[in-house]
Each structure stands twice: as structure tokens, then as C-alpha cells.
């Protein structure tokens, strides 16, 4: 376990997580705005889990936290952090299995990761880029206190079509005021 909340453990991925990763990343609704296609083959899940399990969460580059529900040990999704700019900034991404959406888990996990990055580790800024059609993720970021910084029209050729990209961000000095639960 690396981080925790009342309901979640944010831990490293383990080899035995691959079938669950394969299942939730194979859901077309989950994959719709993500960088992979559904179905997500078990071999890809095994490679993903092996690669991210070896990463150091403090180093530059992507690290994925596995989201485990404390009540029953169920793997319900992941939160990715891409540190860069000599560790001063990080990009954030999050994925939740459909069965666990709309229950506050994503907000809880993202809040904990951002608390860790900005308040505990002292990063300057955290941001997320998403497909502009991803209303639920945009609403989650706004609820948590992220500000919409940019809207880029047809800036990404994604899954065979031009899509708009929207960026949300929060600075450390803003987060300390906005991170209290609503």
C-alpha cells in the first residue's frame, strides 16, 4: 500500500491483477476516452501490470496506482501520475470499472493522489487533459477545485477522429483552499 483513504488502498499493481485490468479496460464505455482500444487483451494487461509494478512513484514518468476497495479487496480501477519538469508538475489520469462508477471512488482517489502530490510532496501544479466529450471526468475535476485552463478544438486525432481536448489544472496554493470535501 502506498496511499489510503477511508474506503481505498492505492497500491502497486501485482501480477494477479492482470485479469481484472483486462476486464475493466475491455469495457467499451471505460475505454471510450482512454488511450487504448477495447477489447484490451490479457497479454496487454499482463505487460501493463508488469511494467507499472516496477516503476518508482517518485521518479519522472508515468506511475499507476491500483485502486483497491478496502471493504473486500476488489480492484476497481487505477490512477496514473506522470511526473515531469524535474518533479515540479504532474499530469493525472484515472480509470474506474463501470460497476464502481458514480459512488465517489474516483473523487476520493484523485483527491488523495493530489493531496499527496501537492501537499505532502510539494509539487507546484497538477493537471489533466481529457476529451472534451468526457463530461463526467470534467465535472469531477471541477468539483475537486481544478480550473479549466484550455480548450483546444480538434487538436487530437484520436481513435480515427479529430477530437477537442480540454485541460484542467490546480496549483498547490489553490489546492490547500479547495481540497476540503464539499
Secondary structure as GFF3:
##gff-version 3
##sequence-region A 1 182
A	DSSP	beta_strand	3	4	.	.	.	ID=ss1
A	DSSP	beta_strand	8	11	.	.	.	ID=ss2
A	DSSP	three_ten_helix	15	17	.	.	.	ID=ss3
A	DSSP	alpha_helix	18	25	.	.	.	ID=ss4
A	DSSP	alpha_helix	28	31	.	.	.	ID=ss5
A	DSSP	alpha_helix	42	53	.	.	.	ID=ss6
A	DSSP	beta_strand	61	69	.	.	.	ID=ss7
A	DSSP	beta_strand	75	84	.	.	.	ID=ss8
A	DSSP	beta_strand	89	96	.	.	.	ID=ss9
A	DSSP	three_ten_helix	98	100	.	.	.	ID=ss10
A	DSSP	alpha_helix	105	114	.	.	.	ID=ss11
A	DSSP	pi_helix	115	120	.	.	.	ID=ss12
A	DSSP	beta_strand	125	131	.	.	.	ID=ss13
A	DSSP	alpha_helix	135	143	.	.	.	ID=ss14
A	DSSP	beta_strand	147	158	.	.	.	ID=ss15
A	DSSP	beta_strand	161	171	.	.	.	ID=ss16
A	DSSP	alpha_helix	172	178	.	.	.	ID=ss17
###
